[in-house]
Amino acid sequence: MKEYILIFRHEDGHKVASPEQIQIWMKQTMDWIGGIAAQNKFVGGKGLPFDECRVVHHNNLITNGPFGEIKETIGGYVIIKAETIDEAAEMAKGCPVLQGAGNTVEVRKIS
């Protein structure tokens, strides 16, 4: 089996959801990950804060961000095992991140 990273992209990560909605999404996400883990296909993952970012440019300039340059943010990732990228993409279809309008899950092979 190969490993794939599922990258959670939020169209606008600065929109604030209610604490209740965040709890619902977190439970849905844990249930979704639990389903993948039950198949012995979950490797790991992390959430990423929207406010702790730096961009290092080719000329060694370091800027805060990427706040001003793009609206989209990366909210986290999980690493899963799958036979093919198509199988990994099918698993990604169940991700609760996709409930947000404009949100996406990027699927990439990493091993």
Contact map, one row per residue, 1 for C-alpha under 8 A:
111000000000000000000000000000000000000000000000000000000000000000000000000000001110000000000000000000000000000
111100000000000000000000000000000000000000000000000000000000000000000000000000001111000000000000000000000000111
111110000000000000000000000000000000000000000000000000000000000000000000000000111100000000000000000000000000111
011111000000000000000000000000000000000000000000000000000000000000000000000000111100100100000000000000000011111
001111100000000000000000000000000000000000000000000000000000000000000000000011110000000000000000000000000111110
000111110000000000000000000000000000000000000000000000000000000000000000000011110000000000010000000000001111000
000011111000000000000000000000000000000000000000000000000000000000000000011111000000000000000000000000001110000
000001111100000000000000000000000000000000000000000000000000000000000000011110000000000000000000100000111100000
000000111110000000000000000000000000000000000000000000000000000000000001111100000000000000000000000000111100000
000000011111100000000000000000000000000000000000000000000000000000000001111000000000000000000000100101110000000
000000001111100000000000000000000000000000000000000000000000000000000011100000000000000000000000000011110000000
000000000111111000000000000000000000000000000000000000000000000000000011100000000000000000000000000000000000000
000000000111111100000000000000000000000000000000010000000000000000000011111000000000000000000000000000000000000
000000000001111100000000000000000000000000000000010000000000000000000000000000000000000000000000000000000000000
000000000001111110000000000000000000000000000000000000000000000000000000000000000000000000000000000000000000000
000000000000111111000000000000000000000000000000000000000000000000000000000000000000000000000000000000000000000
000000000000001111101100000000000000000000000000000000000000000000000000000000000000000000000000000000000000000
000000000000000111111100000000000000000000000000000000000000000000000000000000000000000000000000000000000000000
000000000000000011111110000000000000000000000000000000000000000000000000000000000000000000000000000000000000000
000000000000000001111111000000000000000000000000000000000000000000000000000000000000000000000000000000000000000
000000000000000011111111100000000000000000000000000000000000000000000000000000000000000000000000000000000000000
000000000000000011111111110000000000000000000000000000000000000000000000000000000000000000000000000000000000000
000000000000000000111111111000000000000000000000000000000000000000000000000000000000000000000000000000000000000
000000000000000000011111111100000000000000000000000000000000000000000000000000000000000000000000000000000000000
000000000000000000001111111110000000000000000000000000000000000000000000000000000000000000000001100000000000000
000000000000000000000111111111000000000000000000000000000000000000000000000000000000000000000000000000000000000
000000000000000000000011111111100000000000000000000000000000000000000000000000000000000000000000000000000000000
000000000000000000000001111111110000000000000000000000000000000000000000000000000000000000000001000000000000000
000000000000000000000000111111111000000000000000000000000000000000000000000000000000000000000011100000000000000
000000000000000000000000011111111100000000000000000000000000000000000000000000000000000000000000000000000000000
000000000000000000000000001111111110000000000000000000000000000000000000000000000000000000000000000000000000000
000000000000000000000000000111111111000000000000000000000000000000000000000000000000000000000111000000000000000
000000000000000000000000000011111111100001000000000000000000000000000000000000000000000000000000000000000000000
000000000000000000000000000001111111110000000000000000000000000000000000000000000000000000000000000000000000000
000000000000000000000000000000111111111000000000000000000000000000000000000000000000000000000000000000000000000
000000000000000000000000000000011111111111000000000000000000000000000000000000010000000000100000000000000000000
000000000000000000000000000000001111111111000000000000000000000000000000000000000000000000000000000000000000000
000000000000000000000000000000000111111110000000000000000000000000000000000000000000000000000000000000000000000
000000000000000000000000000000000011111111000000000000000000000000000000000000000000000000000000000000000000000
000000000000000000000000000000000001111111000000000000000000000000000000000000000000000000000000000000000000000
000000000000000000000000000000000001111111100000000000000000000000000000000000011100000000000000000000000000000
000000000000000000000000000000001001101111110000000000000000000000000000000001111000000000000000000000000000000
000000000000000000000000000000000000000011111000000000000000000000000000000001111000000000000000000000000000000
000000000000000000000000000000000000000001111100000000000000000000000000000001110000000000000000000000000000000
000000000000000000000000000000000000000000111110000000000000000000000000000111100000000000000000000000000000000
000000000000000000000000000000000000000000011111000000000000000000000000000111000000000000000000000000000000000
000000000000000000000000000000000000000000001111100000000000000000000000001110000000000000000000000000000000000
000000000000000000000000000000000000000000000111110000000000000000000000011110000000000000000000000000000000000
000000000000000000000000000000000000000000000011111100000000000000000000001000000000000000000000000000000000000
000000000000110000000000000000000000000000000001111110000000000000000000111000000000000000000000000000000000000
000000000000000000000000000000000000000000000000111110000000000000000000000000000000000000000000000000000000000
000000000000000000000000000000000000000000000000111111000000000000000000000000000000000000000000000000000000000
000000000000000000000000000000000000000000000000011111100000000111000000000000000000000000000000000000000000000
000000000000000000000000000000000000000000000000000111110000011111000000000000000000000000000000000000000000000
000000000000000000000000000000000000000000000000000011111000011111000000000000000000000000000000000000000000000
000000000000000000000000000000000000000000000000000001111101111000000000000000000000000000000000000000000000000
000000000000000000000000000000000000000000000000000000111111110000000000000000000000000000000000000000000000000
000000000000000000000000000000000000000000000000000000011111100000000000000000000000000000000000000000000000000
000000000000000000000000000000000000000000000000000000001111100000000000000000000000000000000000000000000000000
000000000000000000000000000000000000000000000000000000011111110000000000000000000000000000000000000000000000000
000000000000000000000000000000000000000000000000000000011111111000000000000000000000000000000000000000000000000
000000000000000000000000000000000000000000000000000001111001111100000000000000000000000000000000000000000000000
000000000000000000000000000000000000000000000000000001110000111111000000000000000000000000000000000000000000000
000000000000000000000000000000000000000000000000000011100000011111100000000000000000000000000000000000000000000
000000000000000000000000000000000000000000000000000011100000001111111000000000000000000000000000000000000000000
000000000000000000000000000000000000000000000000000011100000001111111100000000000000000000000000000000000000000
000000000000000000000000000000000000000000000000000000000000000111111110000000000000000000000000000000000000000
000000000000000000000000000000000000000000000000000000000000000011111110000000000000000000000000000000000000000
000000000000000000000000000000000000000000000000000000000000000011111110000000000000000000000000000000000000000
000000000000000000000000000000000000000000000000000000000000000001111111100000000000000000000000000000000000000
000000000011100000000000000000000000000000000000000000000000000000111111100000000000000000000000000000000000000
000000001111100000000000000000000000000000000000000000000000000000000111110000000000000000000000000000000000000
000000001111100000000000000000000000000000000000010000000000000000000111111000000000000000000000000000000000000
000000111100100000000000000000000000000000000001010000000000000000000001111100000000000000000000000000000000000
000000111100100000000000000000000000000000000011110000000000000000000000111110000000000000000000000000000000000
000000111000000000000000000000000000000000001111000000000000000000000000011111000000000000000000000000000000000
000011110000000000000000000000000000000000001111000000000000000000000000001111100000000000000000000000000000000
000011100000000000000000000000000000000001111100000000000000000000000000000111110000000000000000000000000000000
001111000000000000000000000000000000000001111000000000000000000000000000000011111000000000000000000000000000000
001111000000000000000000000000000001000011110000000000000000000000000000000001111100000100000000000000000000000
111100000000000000000000000000000000000011100000000000000000000000000000000000111110000100000000000000000000000
111100000000000000000000000000000000000010000000000000000000000000000000000000011111101100000000000000000000000
110000000000000000000000000000000000000000000000000000000000000000000000000000001111101100000000000000000000000
010000000000000000000000000000000000000000000000000000000000000000000000000000000111111100000000000000000000000
000100000000000000000000000000000000000000000000000000000000000000000000000000000111111110000000000000000011100
000000000000000000000000000000000000000000000000000000000000000000000000000000000001111111000000000000000000000
000000000000000000000000000000000000000000000000000000000000000000000000000000000111111111100000000000000000000
000100000000000000000000000000000000000000000000000000000000000000000000000000011111111111110000000000000010000
000000000000000000000000000000000000000000000000000000000000000000000000000000000000111111111000000000000010000
000000000000000000000000000000000000000000000000000000000000000000000000000000000000011111111100000000000000000
000000000000000000000000000000000001000000000000000000000000000000000000000000000000001111111110000000000000000
000001000000000000000000000000000000000000000000000000000000000000000000000000000000000111111110000000001010000
000000000000000000000000000000000000000000000000000000000000000000000000000000000000000011111110010000000000000
000000000000000000000000000000010000000000000000000000000000000000000000000000000000000001111111010000000000000
000000000000000000000000000010010000000000000000000000000000000000000000000000000000000000111111110000001000000
000000000000000000000000100110010000000000000000000000000000000000000000000000000000000000000111111000000000000
000000010100000000000000100010000000000000000000000000000000000000000000000000000000000000000011111100111000000
000000000000000000000000000000000000000000000000000000000000000000000000000000000000000000001111111111111000000
000000000000000000000000000000000000000000000000000000000000000000000000000000000000000000000001111110100000000
000000000100000000000000000000000000000000000000000000000000000000000000000000000000000000000000111111100000000
000000000010000000000000000000000000000000000000000000000000000000000000000000000000000000000000011111100000000
000000000110000000000000000000000000000000000000000000000000000000000000000000000000000000000000010111110000000
000000011110000000000000000000000000000000000000000000000000000000000000000000000000000000000000111111111000000
000000011110000000000000000000000000000000000000000000000000000000000000000000000000000000000000110001111100000
000001111000000000000000000000000000000000000000000000000000000000000000000000000000000000010010110000111110000
000011111000000000000000000000000000000000000000000000000000000000000000000000000000000000000000000000011111000
000111100000000000000000000000000000000000000000000000000000000000000000000000000000100110010000000000001111100
000111000000000000000000000000000000000000000000000000000000000000000000000000000000100000000000000000000111110
011110000000000000000000000000000000000000000000000000000000000000000000000000000000100000000000000000000011111
011110000000000000000000000000000000000000000000000000000000000000000000000000000000000000000000000000000001111
011100000000000000000000000000000000000000000000000000000000000000000000000000000000000000000000000000000000111
